[in-house]
Amino acid sequence: MPVYEYECSECQKVFEVQQRMADEPLSHCPECDGSVKKLMSMSSFKLKGGGWYADGYASAGKPAETKPAAAPACPAAGACSQCPATTS
């Protein structure tokens, strides 16, 4: 059952209530009988990592993108003939 968070406009108390999704939202504070509003809470569900796709499925036809290897730093600043920094 989901947990909903409410805030009372009279006593400013914030409280949580377990309710079914089909239940009507609360309209009165259980302590002072003031009017309450439902708060938007942060979800505890987070998607992390590189394995999530926009459509939920990986495409078998697309290879994974790879970055080209960076040329190593050249101590001679590209002055030698076999330096990878001089080739393009």
Rosetta blueprint (number, residue, H / E / L):
1 M L
2 P L
3 V E
4 Y E
5 E E
6 Y E
7 E E
8 C E
9 S L
10 E L
11 C L
12 Q L
13 K L
14 V E
15 F E
16 E E
17 V E
18 Q E
19 Q L
20 R L
21 M L
22 A L
23 D L
24 E L
25 P L
26 L L
27 S L
28 H E
29 C L
30 P L
31 E L
32 C L
33 D L
34 G L
35 S E
36 V E
37 K E
38 K E
39 L E
40 M L
41 S L
42 M L
43 S L
44 S L
45 F L
46 K L
47 L L
48 K L
49 G L
50 G L
51 G L
52 W L
53 Y L
54 A L
55 D L
56 G L
57 Y L
58 A L
59 S L
60 A L
61 G L
62 K L
63 P L
64 A L
65 E L
66 T L
67 K L
68 P L
69 A L
70 A L
71 A L
72 P L
73 A L
74 C L
75 P L
76 A L
77 A L
78 G L
79 A L
80 C L
81 S L
82 Q L
83 C L
84 P L
85 A L
86 T L
87 T L
88 S L
